[in-house]
């Protein structure tokens, strides 16, 4: 997501899923190394943006399957009615959600 240059997270996921409906990382069996893998990928994207090198993931979602060691990219369509970056945005500042996502229970 590049602010002002492309689509945003809310174009794909218009509403936050209520915390009670989201299983914990423990419940779904999240592999402990995955946050590190995702962090390295995000850091690489930031460096590419800063240095102006390579192709950045603009308007795309990168999906990583750790069990099969595969990646795939999916185009994210722009939502003209997006509450953040659409024609008439209704979300204009950061929202603080009082919910715990991905916690150990």
N, C-alpha and C positions, 0 to 999 in steps of 0.2 A: 504494500500500500504506500503510494507516494502522494502525500497530501497535495490536493489541488491539481494533480496530473492524471489521476486515474480513478478507478472504482475503489470502493472502500469495503471494509468487513461487513458493514450493515447492508450493502447491496446484496450480499449473499445470505446473511442471517439477519433478517429484519428485526426480530425480537430476541431478547435474551431468554433462554430457557430458564424457568424457575428452578432455583437451587435444589429444591426437594425432588425434582424430576431427573436431575443429573446424578448418575452413579459416581461414587468416589473412585479415585485411581486404584485404591485397594480392591474395590469390588470388581472392576473391569480387568484387573491384572496388568496395569501399566508397567512396562519394563523400566527399571530404574535408570537405564542409560539414555532413554529417549529424550528427556529434557536437555541433556548435553548435546545430542545429535542435532536437535532443533536449534539450540543456542548457537552452535557452530555454523549452521546454515544461515541463520539470521545475521550473525556477525559478518559472514562472507558477503551477503547482500549489501550490508551497510558499507563495507570497504569498497565494493564495486561502485556504489553510488558516489562515495567521497572521491575516489580516484578517477571516476569516469571511465572505468575499464569494464569490458565484458558486457553481457546482456543481463539486465536485471529482470526479476520476476514481476513485471508490470501487468496488472489485470489478469493474473494467473494465480492459481492455487497449486502449490506443490504438495503432492500426496506421497508419503513415504510408508512403505510396508516393510517393517523391520523383520517380520517373520520370513518374508520372501526376498528381502534385500532388493527391493525394486522401488523406483520412483516413477511418478507420472505427473504430468501437468494438465490442469483443466482450466479452460478459459472461464473467467468470471464475467458474466454479462453485467453491463451497467443497468442499474435500476433507476429509471427517471423519477420514480416516486420515493427514492431513498430518503429517510429522515435526516441523514447526515450530509450527503453530497448531491442530492437530487435538485430539482428545479426550485422547490420551496422547502428548504430544510427546517425541521422542527427541533432537531437536536443541534445546539450551537455551542455547547460547552461540555466538558467531561462530566460524566455521571458517575457517582460513587455508589456502586451496588453493595448493599450490606448483606453479602452472602459469601459463604465459603465454598469455593469450587476446588475440587481435587485435593481434599484434605484426608488425612488418615482418621478413620472413625473407629 
